[in-house]
Amino acid sequence: MGQPGTFTILRFGPHADLDVVHTEGLTSSLYIEDSDKVAVHRDAYQRISSAAEAVEASAELIRGFWSAFIADLETDVASPG
């Protein structure tokens, strides 16, 4: 499998054969129309979606990280260097 990165699957109605994948890098972007390559991205999306937490669980995880981050900032400000 190639390097991971962001991608968007552009769907045009119920016809999967019309799907196009858009990928974007720092200096270029690419539209992928090859059906086999589009299928690889569709499969990756399915795997990512099935591994993701539910919305509320994700939000709680982010709140926990944010709280820990703020606590560390407050500690650093209270006892500088």
N, C-alpha and C positions, 0 to 999 in steps of 0.2 A: 504494500500500500504506500502511496506517496506521502509527502509531507502533509500533516494536518493543517487546516486553515479554515477560515470562514467561507461559507458559500450560501447561496440562496437558490432554491429551486423555484423557477418560474413555471407555473402551471397554467395551461390554456384550456380550460374546460375539462371534461371527463376523459379526454384522449391523452393517455400517458405518453404516446409516441410524439406528442408536440412539446413535451417538457424540455426546458433548457436550464442549465445550471450556470449561474454567474459567480465567478470567484474574483477576488480583488486582492492585489498586493500593494506594496509601497509605491511601485512605479508603473504598474500596469493592471489591467483587468482582462478577464477571459470569459467568453461565452462558450459553453460546451453543449453541443447538440448531438453528439454521438450517443445513440441509445444505450450502448453498453456502459459508457462512462457515466451517463445520467443515472443508470440503474445502480452503479456503485455509490453515488452520492445519496440516492434515495435509501439504499440499505444503511449507509452511515447515519442518516437522519433517524431512521427507525431505531437503530441501536442506541443512539444518544437519547432519543425520546423515552425509550423503555428503561434506560438507566437513571433518568432524571427523577428527582424527588417531586412530590406533589407541590403545588404552589405554596401552601401554608408552611410546609416543612422547609422549603427553600427560603422563604421569608424569615422564618425563625432562625435558620442557620446564619443568614446574612446579619440579622439583628445581633446575634451572639458575637460574630466577628467584629461588628461595628462597636459593640459595647466594650469588648476587650481592647480594641484600637484606641478608643477614647480614654479608657482607664490608663493605658500606657502613656498617652499624651499627657494626661493630668499628672502622672507620676514624674514624667520628665520635666514638666514645668515646675512642679513643687520642689524638685531637687536637682537643679541644673549642675552640669558637669563636672 
